[in-house]
Each structure stands twice: as structure tokens, then as C-alpha cells.
Amino acid sequence: MKPMKLIAAAVATMAMTSSAMAQTNLTAETASPGGATHLSLAHMTEIAGTKGVANIQLADGQTLTNSIQNVAEGKTDIAGTPYILPFLMSRGVGPYGSLGKEKGAELAGNLRAINPFVLGIFFLFAYDAKGVGGWDDLKGRKIYNGPPRGGALTNARSMIQIVAGLKDGEDYEGMQVNWGQGATLISSGEPDAVVLPELFPSPRLTTPSAAGKMTGWSMPIEAYESDAMQKYMKAPGSAPWTGAVADIQAVMGDEWSFVSEDDTFRAFATIGGNVVHKDMDDQMVYDLVSTYISTLDDLKAKAPYGNTVGYDFPMQGMCGANPIQYHPAAARAWREAGYEVDDCAVAQ
């Protein structure tokens, strides 16, 4: 009889736990599938449910400009974002111009980061058939450098100007199309070279590389270490990025070659993370983040770019001009797991 009592007690406990967890429902918004932003929150949604932390209703394909405002206003619990958006919100400019500086600052002050990721890594690449020699061989070329407007285009133009000293429309012909047309444009062979924020790999790299061998160029060491580039990479929403050439080559395969002066590939990245409202329950934040951290290896294994997008780099791009800070409970989870999180990156 005693074993039966133990089983009954266990079943009762499981039932009570299940019932309690069923009451913990959260909402979340993220980008369309295919990138690090979506995968991060999709994984958190999965493991939160399977580990009994919370039930998260995830809406993907969202406009993140609106998503983080929903979090700031308490309408959504979690959202993914490039960190440039909280910066713009805090100043009431760009897509948040209608809020005004005071309201924008108030809402941005409600946002707290819980985990990081890289949205894209800016670098130069081209089909080998184009005969491009690298950063010093772009003058007079046609370069696909982003969509018709937005941060990606600004970053690509700035990167080319700082590294190569060339201006769009004067020293080279910039080509712009919307993201959805990017792979088609590259595959057409019309641009001589491309400077975009990519993942290793992303669909805009995988699809065109099937049409011919391609080469990617690291930022030259001198340019990477220059005062102008170091200052630019510390702007809100950006951060320096380095990776082992051998690791990138292994992921990208034989259709790609990578050029660097040494064994390190240098670039800069657009960075972001998932954010919550500052008033989210401490225990909930801690449980979400600690469970997420404990399954990072599983997350990385879900995509070929898993090891290159900073899922386990909580200090990337934090402090300085970046206004976003970690929720204290999230910081505690990262620190207890052995990761560095400086005090300047944690909200008080």
C-alpha cells in the first residue's frame, strides 16, 4: 500500500503543478522565421512550456517597432528587438517621432533586456567570377548595400566609407532593393559586390551561393582598429564582431572562401535581444532566463549560425550609448551561470 500512496501523492503533486503552471500565461512577439531573432524567442517559448515555467503565446512576423512599444505599454510580455529601437524610442525620434521625447523616454525606461543575439554581421562578399579584389577594389563598382531606406543601408554605406573611403553615388553605384528581393538580385549577377548584414549562413547567402563560388572579406585590421570604426561600432545597436575564419569556413562550405590578414574575421554586428517590462515578476524572469541558459547548446544546434550570433554573449554592445539594461533577475541568472554581466548593464 505504501508504494501506491507515494504514486498517488506524486500524481497529485503533478496535477497541482500542472494546474498552477496553466495559470502562468505570457504573450510574446518576434520577427519572421529564418533569423536569430525569431529562433531565440521560439526556443524560449518551447523550453518554457516543456520545463513548466510558463505558457507563452508567440506571434511571429511582427513589426518589432510596434512590438517593443507594446511591451513598454504593458500590452505584451516579451518582444525581440534590435537595440537601436529602444534608443530611438528614448529620444522620441524616427518611428517614435509621434511619441515625443518625454513620452518616448518614459516608455523606453520601461524596457529591460533578458537575453542577447546578433541580427546580422556586416561584411563584403562577391561572386568569384566578378574578379573583385577586396575592399580596395570597390571604386566604380555596383554594390548592393541594402533596402531603399533604414538602418542597414546607413550602416553599409558608413562601413564602405570608413573602410574604403568611398561614397555611394560618387565613388560607386549603390544598389538598393527590399529584403525579399535581395537573394534574387545577388543571384542575377548585376551587383559586382555586396555589403549587407548577414548570418553564417542566411538565406540571402545560401541561395545565391548555389549559383557560383563566392568570397567574403574581413574588415582590414587597420580599418577595424581605427578610431573612426571603433567609435562607429559603439553606436547604439552596433558592436564589434570577430570570429575564427576556420569556424566560418566550416559552416559555409566549399562554395565559399574567406579572406583575412590572419585567422580572425573582423566585422561589426547589428545587435539586439528579447525585452520585457521592468515590472515583470522577478521570479518569472529568473526562471525564464535560467532555463533558457541551461538549454543554450540545444538552441545553438537548431541552426547552422547558432554559434556565431552571440546567444551566450550577454555583454555584447551593452553599456555606453546603448540605453537598454538587463532586468536584475535576468542578470542574476546569467551571473549564476558563470557569464560576465557588468554593473553598468544592469538596471537598479
Salt bridges, closest charged atoms under 4 A:
GLU46 OE1 - LYS302 NZ 2.67
ASP60 OD2 - HIS38 NE2 3.46
GLU73 OE1 - LYS75 NZ 2.98
GLU106 OE2 - LYS103 NZ 3.89
ASP137 OD2 - ARG141 NH2 2.88
ASP168 OD2 - ARG157 NE 2.79
ASP171 OD1 - LYS139 NZ 3.21
ASP192 OD1 - LYS130 NZ 3.78
GLU198 OE2 - ARG204 NE 2.95
ASP262 OD2 - ARG266 NH2 2.80
ASP279 OD2 - HIS277 ND1 3.78
ASP282 OD1 - HIS327 NE2 3.72
ASP312 OD2 - LYS300 NZ 2.63
GLU336 OE2 - ARG332 NH1 3.67
ASP343 OD1 - ARG335 NH2 2.90
